[in-house]
Amino acid sequence: MSLTAGTAPFSPRPAGEFNFERPRTKGVIYFETSPRRVRAVFGGETVVDSRDAKLLHETGHLPIYYFPQADVHEDLLEPSDHSTRCPFKGQAAYWSIHAGGRVAENAVWGYDDPLADVSALAGHRALYWGRVDEWWEEDERAHVHPRDPYHRVDVLDTSRHVRVSLDGETLADTRGARVLFETGLPPRWYIPREDVAVDLAPSDTRTECPYKGTASYSSVRVGDREERDLAWCYEQPLREVEPIVGRLAFFDEWVDLEIDGEPQDRPHTPWSHGKAAAD
């Protein structure tokens, strides 16, 4: 997640406790230099190429790259009449990108006269992630959003007895799971396919994770109804999480999970009210 989202320490609902009263719970901003070379490409043109990118962390939001103005190809930008005001950063101006015969409207913004306590934002520009064609960190493609330096993913073998069920019907039963621990998220139990007890119907749903790769989904028939996109799998995960390749994980928000015979509470996550993306 990040320092400021999910259950992280400066998020709206941190998992732990401080030994002091937080003086501020909204609009907490941390602005730091990233050691990575970062590039953004639109219409075949490099819009930004920076070895001095900054990451802005803000309460309730994922981190965003900000770039020194000198690292942005301003010849590709056209000022916009659009503007917004943030109560914690100030008034933002916007620019559209013109490249390769295409236009990305209001894709770039900046705070040229930011509020005093975020004065470091002056002279920087930020880009909407989804309004350009490609992002690169060093010489590898980056997807979905910037990878957070405070986000960690670990995959561990476990001999714990994992049973997944729904409405009393066993969906999976294994002692050969691998458990994935990811910052700000509940543990996810990746189960060998041979230990899945129900037929899975492939779904057209695909999602991307910047830390794990592209997930494909499966629907499960329970009783006389089909539960859509109840399980997911990474067939070609990123190298950092290769141990989960080909294994199935279920949305613990939607099934009954037992670990060593002990029922687990269904976690509260952004997916508790709808199966939209895999962890």
C-alpha positions in Angstrom: 0.0 0.0 0.0 2.3 2.8 1.2 3.0 4.9 4.3 -0.4 6.6 3.9 -2.9 4.1 2.5 -4.4 0.8 3.6 -3.5 0.1 7.2 -0.1 1.9 7.1 0.9 4.1 10.0 -0.2 7.4 8.4 -3.3 6.1 6.7 -6.8 7.0 7.9 -7.0 3.6 9.8 -3.6 2.4 10.9 -3.3 -1.2 12.1 -1.1 -0.3 15.0 -0.9 2.4 17.7 1.5 5.3 18.3 2.7 6.3 21.8 1.5 9.8 21.2 -1.5 11.5 19.8 -1.2 12.3 16.1 -1.4 16.1 15.7 -2.8 15.7 12.2 -4.7 12.9 10.6 -5.7 14.5 7.3 -3.4 15.9 4.6 -0.2 14.3 6.1 2.3 14.8 3.3 5.8 13.3 3.0 7.9 14.4 0.0 11.1 12.4 -0.7 13.7 11.8 -3.5 13.5 8.5 -5.4 16.8 6.9 -6.4 15.2 5.5 -9.6 15.5 6.9 -13.1 11.8 7.4 -14.2 10.5 8.0 -17.7 7.0 8.6 -19.1 6.2 8.1 -22.8 3.2 9.4 -24.8 2.6 9.2 -28.5 6.1 7.8 -29.1 7.7 10.8 -27.4 9.4 10.9 -24.0 7.5 13.4 -21.9 9.7 13.1 -18.8 13.1 11.5 -18.2 14.3 12.1 -14.6 17.1 10.9 -12.3 15.8 13.2 -9.6 12.2 12.2 -9.3 10.3 12.8 -6.1 7.6 10.7 -4.4 4.7 12.4 -2.7 3.0 10.4 0.0 -0.4 11.8 1.2 -2.9 10.5 3.7 -5.3 8.1 2.0 -3.6 8.1 -1.4 -1.0 6.0 -3.2 2.3 7.8 -3.9 2.7 10.0 -6.9 5.8 10.9 -8.8 6.7 14.6 -9.1 9.5 15.7 -11.4 11.7 18.8 -11.5 10.4 21.1 -14.3 13.8 20.8 -16.1 13.2 17.0 -16.6 9.9 17.5 -18.3 9.8 18.2 -22.1 7.8 21.3 -21.9 7.8 21.7 -25.7 5.2 18.9 -25.6 3.0 20.7 -23.2 0.2 23.2 -23.7 -1.2 25.2 -20.8 -4.9 24.4 -19.9 -7.6 26.6 -18.5 -8.3 23.8 -16.0 -7.4 24.3 -12.4 -8.1 22.6 -9.0 -7.5 23.5 -5.4 -6.3 21.1 -2.7 -6.8 22.2 0.9 -3.4 20.8 1.8 -1.3 21.8 -1.3 -2.9 24.8 -2.9 -3.9 25.8 -6.4 -2.9 23.5 -9.2 -2.4 24.5 -12.8 -2.7 21.9 -15.7 -1.1 21.2 -19.0 -2.1 18.9 -21.9 0.4 16.8 -23.7 0.6 17.0 -27.6 2.7 14.2 -29.1 2.6 11.9 -32.1 -0.6 13.5 -33.4 -2.4 12.8 -30.2 -3.5 14.9 -27.2 -3.7 13.9 -23.5 -6.0 16.5 -22.0 -5.0 17.9 -18.6 -2.5 15.1 -18.1 0.1 17.2 -16.2 -0.3 19.4 -13.2 1.9 21.4 -10.9 1.8 23.8 -7.9 3.8 26.8 -8.8 2.7 28.7 -5.7 2.0 25.9 -3.2 1.0 26.4 0.4 3.8 27.3 2.8 4.2 23.9 4.5 4.6 22.1 1.1 6.8 24.7 -0.5 9.1 22.0 -1.9 6.4 21.2 -4.5 7.2 24.4 -6.4 9.0 23.9 -9.7 7.8 20.3 -10.0 5.3 18.6 -12.4 3.2 15.4 -11.9 1.5 13.3 -14.5 -1.7 11.2 -14.4 -0.4 7.6 -14.6 -3.2 6.4 -17.0 -3.0 9.3 -19.4 0.4 8.4 -20.9 1.2 5.2 -22.8 4.3 3.9 -20.9 6.0 4.3 -17.6 9.6 3.0 -17.0 11.5 2.7 -13.8 15.1 2.2 -14.8 14.8 -0.1 -17.9 11.8 -2.0 -16.8 8.1 -1.2 -17.6 6.1 -0.1 -14.6 2.4 -0.7 -14.3 -0.7 0.6 -12.4 1.1 3.1 -10.2 4.5 3.9 -8.8 6.1 1.1 -6.7 6.3 2.3 -3.2 9.6 1.9 -1.4 7.8 1.1 1.8 5.7 -1.7 0.3 7.0 -5.2 0.8 5.8 -8.6 -0.5 7.1 -11.9 1.0 6.0 -15.4 -0.1 6.6 -18.2 2.5 6.1 -21.9 2.4 3.8 -23.0 5.2 2.7 -26.4 6.6 -0.5 -24.9 8.2 -3.7 -26.6 7.3 -5.7 -24.3 5.1 -9.4 -25.0 4.3 -11.5 -22.8 2.1 -15.3 -23.3 2.0 -18.5 -21.5 1.1 -22.0 -22.3 2.4 -20.6 -25.5 3.9 -19.0 -26.7 0.6 -15.3 -27.2 0.6 -13.5 -25.3 -2.2 -9.9 -26.1 -1.3 -8.1 -28.1 1.4 -4.3 -28.2 1.7 -1.2 -28.4 3.8 0.9 -27.2 0.9 -0.1 -23.6 0.6 2.3 -20.7 0.2 1.3 -17.6 2.1 1.9 -14.1 0.6 2.4 -11.3 3.1 2.0 -7.8 1.6 2.2 -4.5 3.3 -1.2 -3.2 4.4 -3.2 -6.3 3.2 -4.3 -9.5 4.8 -2.3 -12.7 4.2 -3.2 -14.5 1.0 -3.1 -18.3 0.8 -1.9 -19.5 -2.6 -3.1 -23.1 -3.0 -1.8 -25.8 -5.4 -4.4 -26.6 -8.1 -4.5 -30.2 -7.2 -5.8 -29.2 -3.7 -8.7 -27.2 -5.1 -11.9 -29.3 -4.7 -14.3 -27.6 -7.2 -14.3 -27.0 -10.9 -13.1 -23.6 -11.9 -14.5 -21.7 -14.9 -12.1 -19.2 -16.5 -13.2 -15.6 -16.5 -12.4 -12.8 -18.9 -11.4 -10.6 -16.0 -7.7 -9.5 -15.8 -6.1 -7.1 -13.4 -2.6 -5.8 -12.9 -0.6 -5.3 -9.8 2.7 -3.3 -9.8 4.3 -5.8 -7.4 3.0 -9.2 -8.7 2.0 -8.9 -12.3 -1.2 -9.7 -14.2 -3.9 -11.8 -12.5 -6.4 -14.0 -14.3 -9.7 -15.0 -12.6 -11.9 -18.0 -12.2 -15.5 -18.4 -11.3 -16.7 -21.1 -8.9 -20.1 -22.9 -8.9 -21.4 -23.4 -5.4 -24.7 -25.2 -5.1 -27.0 -23.9 -7.8 -25.2 -20.5 -8.2 -22.0 -19.3 -9.8 -19.7 -17.1 -7.8 -18.0 -14.9 -10.3 -14.3 -14.1 -10.0 -14.0 -15.8 -6.6 -10.4 -17.0 -7.2 -7.3 -15.6 -9.0 -4.0 -16.8 -10.3 -0.7 -15.3 -11.5 0.4 -17.5 -14.4 3.4 -15.4 -15.2 4.1 -13.4 -12.0 6.9 -10.9 -11.6 10.2 -12.5 -10.5 9.9 -11.2 -7.0 6.9 -13.5 -6.4 7.7 -16.4 -8.7 6.8 -19.0 -5.9 3.1 -18.3 -6.4 3.1 -19.1 -10.2 0.1 -21.2 -11.2 -1.4 -21.3 -7.7 -5.0 -20.3 -6.8 -6.0 -17.7 -4.1 -9.5 -17.0 -3.0 -11.1 -13.8 -1.9 -11.1 -14.3 1.9 -13.6 -11.4 2.0 -16.1 -13.7 0.3 -15.4 -17.3 1.5 -14.9 -19.0 4.9 -11.3 -19.6 5.7 -10.0 -22.0 8.4 -6.3 -22.1 9.4 -5.4 -25.2 11.5 -9.1 -25.7 12.2 -9.6 -22.1 13.5 -12.2 -20.0 11.5 -10.8 -16.7 10.4 -12.7 -13.4 10.4 -13.4 -12.1 6.9 -11.0 -9.2 6.4 -12.1 -5.6 5.7 -10.4 -4.4 2.5 -11.3 -2.3 -0.5 -12.7 -5.6 -2.1 -15.1 -6.4 0.7 -18.0 -5.0 -1.2 -17.0 -6.2 -4.7 -14.4 -8.5 -6.3 -12.5 -5.9 -8.4 -8.8 -6.7 -8.1 -6.5 -9.4 -6.8 -4.0 -9.1 -4.0 
